[in-house]
Amino acid sequence: MDIHQDSAAGKGLTHLAAEVRRDLARLNHPPASWTLPVEGPDGRPALDVLVVGAGMCGQTAAFALLREGVSNIRVIDQAPRGAEGPWGTFARMETLRSPKHLTGPDLGIPSLTFRAWWEAQAGEEGWRDLYKIPRLDWLRYLLFVRDTVGVPVENDTRLARLWPANGLIGAAIEGPAGPETVHARKVVLASGRDGSGGRRMPAFAAGGAGRLFHSSDPIDFARFRGGRIAVLGASASAIDNAATALEAGAAEVTLFVRRPHFPQVNKSKWAAFPGFLRGYAALDDARRWAFTTFMMAEGTPPPHESVLRCIRHPGFAVRLGEGWSGIAERPDGLVIETPKGRYPVDAAVVAAGFDVDLTRRPELAAFREAVLTWGERVSAEEAAAHPEAARFPYLGDGMEMVERVPGALPELNLLHVFNWGVSLSHGALAGDIPGLGIGATRLAQALVRDLFVSQADAHFPRMVAHEDAELEPTPFFVPRERR
């Protein structure tokens, strides 16, 4: 039975949404807004927070802010509804890699968990029978959470540029109504893996229009039915792209892997316990660097489900210890060049992931020279040995960017990173499900702290003027003028 086509399942979700709203009301959600108005340089009210990206991380960060009484926010995403993040676009796995019981977007509310969402449609028996979460069901669940808790998302709205604006951040955004300039006291960069830097492509990977792809591209694999496809990479994404191509009818798919064997152990699974996720950011630089560079060097094996999905096809092959050294075009396809040979193919997919390098982001051009990176916090030898890790931004305790030269560009500290770029400074709290709830809560609490501290002097007279005639019904009430 397809639970999404079942009328009982629809009724179950309606009842669940009502239950969620009752639970939120019991938790006094949303609380009263408490921030004070701020005027931007253009004379218009400034936002308290602009959240850039409405995928899993962005919507959870926004939900966490709403739960803290910060409602003067805007949440934008350049994609249309349902295409935020990878789930409905370039993620090509059948199921999530995480165990089904993990929580995160719910922020600790039982009725908002994926389990509650699944059981509302399939019952407790359906939950017991579920192996792992189907990818598109995770997307449907995220949209249910967003709609039910009331995260205000503006889709089809792109961030073009950020700049310092006299103690605020100016932002040029482009949406359905046209270009717009807004100002914000804080900006949260939650624009996913690509928003951490950019797609990783070999320097020689130029040309090949319509045949050479990055794994995050939209790819119509059916175009190459009966043909040969090459995939570069050993990641889960590489395997999933290979499987999708085979299932679309490719006759041969060859996976090229630079390593002599696949990574065998996912060390990040060990790191998914509360002590590590909550305590990692409190470690000194040397220990954080050691933990994360070790995990990065070990790599992550593709899930066995994805590998089995490939090897059931006779046209699947793996060439270990054979990375690409070049790509040549030919009239009817491409030629993959390696130190061991040349391989004519109809199409090729680079599944090498994304770089973390905020200096690559065009919207951050006004800030890029000021950003402190991890490469400047470790020795030159360590930075050279781990160049990928060295490019990660060095973030403060609220995931805010830190100035390379203190005081040179103080507005830089108003930019908070909530994508994969947080990983070296805070651990995997933005991008992987296990740390999401911890990360969003930590971020929201830091933003709330900063928003209050910056207005504390304005709040003080409001406290002095506050009146609450608690004793008025009793004989001991004293009017203000007589105190």
Residue pairs with C-beta under 8 A, 6 or more apart in sequence:
3 9
3 121
3 122
3 126
4 121
4 140
6 121
8 121
9 120
9 121
9 122
12 120
12 121
13 117
13 120
13 121
13 144
15 120
16 111
16 116
16 117
16 120
17 144
17 147
17 148
19 111
20 109
20 111
20 112
20 148
20 149
21 148
23 109
23 110
23 111
23 112
24 30
24 109
24 149
27 67
27 109
29 66
29 67
29 149
30 66
30 67
30 69
30 71
30 150
31 67
31 68
31 69
32 69
33 69
33 70
33 71
33 72
34 69
34 452
35 48
35 69
35 70
35 72
35 451
35 452
35 455
36 455
36 458
36 459
37 45
38 45
38 46
38 48
38 168
38 185
39 45
39 46
40 46
40 165
40 168
40 170
40 182
40 183
41 165
41 166
41 168
41 170
41 183
42 181
42 183
44 183
45 72
46 168
46 182
46 183
46 184
46 185
47 72
47 73
47 74
47 182
47 183
47 184
47 185
48 70
48 72
48 73
48 184
48 185
48 186
48 451
49 65
49 70
49 72
49 73
49 184
49 185
49 186
49 187
49 188
49 447
50 73
50 74
50 76
50 169
50 171
50 182
50 184
50 186
50 187
50 188
51 58
51 61
51 62
51 65
51 73
51 74
51 75
51 76
51 187
51 188
51 190
52 58
52 76
52 159
52 187
52 188
52 189
52 190
52 191
52 195
53 76
53 77
53 84
53 189
53 190
53 191
53 192
53 195
53 418
53 419
54 62
54 75
54 76
54 77
54 84
54 146
54 151
54 153
54 155
54 190
55 77
55 84
55 85
55 86
55 87
55 142
55 190
55 192
56 85
56 87
56 104
56 105
56 142
56 433
56 436
57 190
57 192
57 418
57 419
57 430
57 431
57 436
57 439
57 440
58 75
58 77
58 84
58 188
58 190
58 191
58 418
59 75
59 84
59 105
59 142
59 145
59 146
59 151
59 153
60 104
60 105
60 107
60 436
60 437
60 440
61 188
61 190
61 418
61 440
61 443
61 444
62 73
62 75
62 151
62 152
62 153
63 105
63 107
63 145
63 146
63 149
63 151
63 440
64 107
64 440
64 441
64 443
64 444
65 71
65 73
65 444
65 447
65 448
66 73
66 149
66 150
66 151
67 107
67 444
68 444
68 445
68 447
68 448
69 448
70 444
70 447
70 448
70 451
73 152
74 152
74 154
74 182
74 184
75 151
75 152
75 153
75 154
76 153
76 154
76 157
76 158
76 159
76 173
76 175
77 84
77 153
77 154
77 155
77 156
77 157
78 156
78 157
78 158
78 159
79 85
79 89
79 155
79 156
80 155
80 156
81 143
81 153
81 155
82 88
82 139
82 143
83 89
84 153
84 155
85 139
85 142
85 192
86 192
86 193
86 216
87 135
87 136
87 138
87 139
87 142
88 136
88 139
89 216
89 218
90 215
90 216
90 217
90 218
91 135
91 240
92 215
92 237
92 240
92 241
92 243
92 244
93 135
93 236
93 240
93 303
93 306
94 134
94 135
94 305
94 306
94 309
95 131
95 132
95 133
95 134
95 135
95 305
96 132
96 133
96 134
96 135
96 138
96 433
97 132
97 236
97 303
98 132
98 133
98 432
98 433
98 434
99 132
100 114
100 115
100 127
100 130
100 131
100 132
100 133
101 115
102 433
102 434
103 113
103 114
103 437
104 433
104 434
104 435
104 436
104 437
104 440
105 112
105 114
105 141
105 142
105 145
105 436
105 437
106 112
106 113
106 114
106 145
106 437
107 437
107 440
107 441
108 437
110 116
112 145
112 148
112 149
114 133
114 138
114 141
115 127
117 141
117 144
118 126
118 127
118 130
118 137
118 141
119 126
119 127
122 129
122 130
132 305
145 151
146 153
154 175
156 175
156 176
157 173
157 174
157 175
157 176
158 173
158 174
158 175
159 171
159 172
159 173
159 191
159 363
160 172
160 173
160 174
160 179
160 363
161 171
161 172
161 362
161 363
161 365
161 366
162 169
162 170
162 171
162 172
162 187
162 363
162 364
162 366
162 367
162 415
163 169
163 170
163 366
164 170
164 366
164 367
164 409
164 411
164 412
165 183
165 411
167 410
167 411
168 183
168 184
168 185
168 411
168 414
169 183
169 184
169 185
169 186
169 187
169 411
169 414
169 415
170 181
170 182
170 183
171 181
171 182
171 183
171 184
171 187
172 179
172 180
172 181
173 179
173 180
173 181
173 182
174 180
184 414
185 414
185 451
185 454
186 414
186 416
186 447
186 450
186 451
187 414
187 415
187 416
188 416
188 418
188 443
188 447
189 195
189 415
189 416
189 417
189 418
189 419
189 421
190 418
190 419
190 430
191 419
192 419
192 420
192 431
193 216
193 353
193 354
193 419
193 420
193 431
194 216
194 354
195 361
195 419
196 354
196 355
196 356
196 357
196 358
196 417
196 419
196 420
196 421
197 354
197 355
197 356
197 357
197 358
197 360
197 361
197 391
197 421
198 354
198 355
198 357
198 360
198 361
199 214
199 216
199 354
199 355
200 350
200 352
200 353
200 354
200 355
201 214
201 350
201 352
202 232
202 324
202 327
202 350
202 352
204 324
204 325
204 326
204 327
205 212
205 327
205 350
206 327
207 327
207 329
208 327
208 329
208 334
208 348
211 333
211 334
211 346
211 347
211 348
212 327
212 334
212 347
212 348
212 350
213 219
213 347
213 348
213 349
213 350
214 349
214 350
214 351
215 233
215 237
215 238
215 241
215 349
215 350
215 351
215 352
216 354
219 241
219 244
219 349
221 229
221 244
221 245
221 247
221 248
221 249
221 250
222 248
222 249
223 347
224 245
224 248
224 249
224 250
224 346
224 347
225 248
225 249
225 250
226 249
226 250
226 251
227 250
227 251
227 252
227 333
227 345
227 346
227 347
228 250
228 251
228 252
228 253
228 254
228 333
228 344
228 345
228 346
229 242
229 245
229 250
229 252
229 253
229 254
229 345
229 346
229 347
229 348
229 349
230 253
230 254
230 256
230 334
230 336
230 343
230 345
230 347
230 348
230 349
231 238
231 241
231 242
231 245
231 253
231 254
231 255
231 256
231 348
231 349
231 351
232 238
232 256
232 323
232 324
232 348
232 349
232 350
232 351
232 352
233 255
233 256
233 257
233 350
233 351
233 352
233 353
234 255
234 257
234 258
234 259
234 262
234 263
234 299
234 302
235 300
235 302
235 351
235 352
235 353
236 300
236 302
236 303
236 306
237 351
237 353
238 255
238 302
238 349
238 351
239 255
239 302
239 303
239 306
239 307
239 309
239 310
240 302
240 306
240 309
241 349
241 351
242 253
242 255
242 310
242 316
243 306
243 309
243 310
243 313
245 253
245 349
246 253
246 310
246 313
246 315
246 316
247 313
250 315
251 315
252 315
252 316
252 317
253 310
253 313
253 315
253 316
253 317
254 317
254 318
254 319
254 343
254 345
255 310
255 316
255 317
255 318
255 319
256 319
256 322
256 323
256 324
256 336
256 338
257 318
257 319
257 320
257 321
257 322
257 323
258 321
258 322
258 323
259 299
259 320
259 321
260 320
260 321
261 320
262 301
262 302
262 320
263 298
263 299
263 300
263 301
264 301
265 298
265 301
266 300
266 301
267 294
267 295
267 298
268 295
268 300
268 428
268 432
271 277
271 280
271 291
271 295
271 427
271 428
272 428
272 432
272 434
272 435
274 438
276 427
277 427
277 428
277 429
277 434
277 435
277 438
278 438
280 288
280 291
280 426
280 427
281 288
281 397
281 425
281 426
281 427
281 442
283 291
285 377
285 378
286 378
288 424
288 425
289 374
289 377
289 378
289 382
289 386
289 389
289 424
292 389
292 423
292 424
292 427
293 382
293 386
293 389
296 386
296 388
296 389
297 386
310 316
319 338
319 340
322 338
322 339
322 340
323 338
324 336
324 337
324 338
325 337
325 338
325 339
326 337
327 334
327 335
327 336
327 337
327 348
328 334
328 335
328 337
328 342
329 335
330 344
332 346
333 344
333 345
333 346
333 347
334 344
334 345
334 346
334 347
334 348
335 342
335 343
335 344
335 345
336 342
336 343
336 344
336 345
336 348
337 343
354 420
355 388
355 391
356 388
356 391
356 392
356 393
356 420
356 421
356 423
357 391
358 364
358 368
358 371
358 393
358 401
358 417
358 421
359 368
359 371
359 391
361 368
364 371
364 415
367 401
367 409
367 411
367 412
367 415
369 404
370 403
370 404
370 405
370 408
370 409
370 412
371 393
371 401
371 402
371 403
371 404
371 412
372 393
372 394
372 401
372 402
372 403
372 404
373 390
373 391
373 392
373 393
373 394
374 383
374 389
374 390
374 391
374 392
374 393
374 394
374 424
374 425
375 383
375 387
375 389
375 390
375 391
376 383
376 394
376 404
377 394
378 390
382 390
383 390
384 390
389 424
392 421
392 423
392 424
392 425
393 401
393 402
393 417
393 421
393 425
394 402
394 424
394 425
395 401
395 402
395 417
395 421
395 422
395 425
395 426
396 402
396 413
396 425
397 446
398 416
398 442
398 443
398 446
398 447
398 449
398 450
399 416
399 417
399 418
399 422
399 425
399 426
399 430
399 439
399 442
399 443
399 446
400 413
400 414
400 415
400 416
400 417
400 446
401 412
401 413
401 415
401 416
401 417
402 412
402 413
403 409
403 410
403 412
403 413
416 443
416 446
416 447
417 430
418 430
418 439
418 440
418 443
419 430
419 431
420 430
420 431
421 430
422 429
422 430
422 439
423 429
423 430
423 431
426 439
426 442
427 435
428 434
428 435
429 435
429 436
429 438
429 439
429 442
430 436
430 439
452 459
467 480
469 477
471 477
471 478
